[in-house]
């Protein structure tokens, strides 16, 4: 199998098909080693933990038009899915500064106030790297329906 895959290490072995492997399985999609691998893995922990929802979508743009262009609010969620009637917004905090997280949370507050998620308030699900960052995200998200996981919660 080694002749069909490339591998690199990022805390664990990451395998992906090389040209020979893609030809063998008739795959046109080329995957390369990127700096976003840990981000994708963290997002996948949430995907699996919530039972691989069929409504799951990655990198979803949520937008609310304002009265002026300046008042328009946009957030790109790392993933979005529905649990019953409730939208669940997934955010991965891997390398982001807490200041950027704070700004994004504030934009989500505005989107919630404007009804961008419908009549039922959304649930915000974060995955982060440490207890300290979990506590900071919980403080910043005060008043929102939020759940914050760390990699340790998944024995990662």
Secondary structure, 3 states (H helix, E strand, C coil): CHHHEEEEECCCEEEEECHHHHHHCCCCCCCCCCCCHHHHHHHHHHHHHCCCCCCCEEEEEEEECCCCHHHCEEEEEEEEEEECCEEEEEEECCCCCHHHHHHHHHHHHHHHHCCCCCCCCCEEEEEECCHHHHHHHHHHCCCCEEEEEEHHHHCC
